[in-house]
Amino acid sequence: MAMADVACSSEQTGTGRRRFSPLLTIEQVASRTGLTKRTLRYYEELGLLRPTGRSDGNYRLYSEDDVERVERIKELRDLLGFSLAEIRAFLEADDEREQLREAFRQESDVEARLAQLERCDTLIQRQLQLIEQKITGLEQLRSSLQARLDRHAQRRAELLQQRSSLDK
C-alpha cells in the first residue's frame, strides 16, 4: 500500500469542523491538475507551493488544500496572465489573510480585531490593484486591436469604392 493511501491530513471546513482526507502523491496531483511533476517541483522551489508533508521515503505529499492552491495558481496564470512574481504576491496576501482570519477568530479585544480587519483590507486592496493593472492592460490591448479593425474597415470601404469605380 502506498504511503499516500494511509497518510491523511486534517483540514478545517467552512463550518469549523475538521475533515480528514488522504494525502496525494505528486503524480496524483499532476494528474488532477494537468500540470507536470516538474512544474509542481518548480512551484515548490519558487515558494508558491509547499507540500503538506513527506512520506517515510521523502516523497512529497499534498492535501486537498494544496491541490486547491495549485488550481488557484493555474487560474492566476492562465486566466489573468499573472507572472510568477505576481502570483507569489497574490498568494502571500491570501496566506496572510488566512492567518489574520484565524487570529481574528481567537481575538477578543475590539481594537486588535479592528486592526486585523484594516490589515485584511490593505491586502485585498493590493490584490485588487494587481487585477486592475491586468484589466487596464487588457483594455489597452483591446482598444489597439479595435482601432486596427476600424482602420481595416475604412481601407476595405475605400478599396470597394475603388473597385466599383473601375468596374464602370
Summary of the structure (lengths in Angstrom):
residues: 168
radius of gyration: 24.7
end to end distance: 84.4
largest distance: 87.5
contacts: 420
relative contact order: 0.08
helix: 71%
strand: 10%
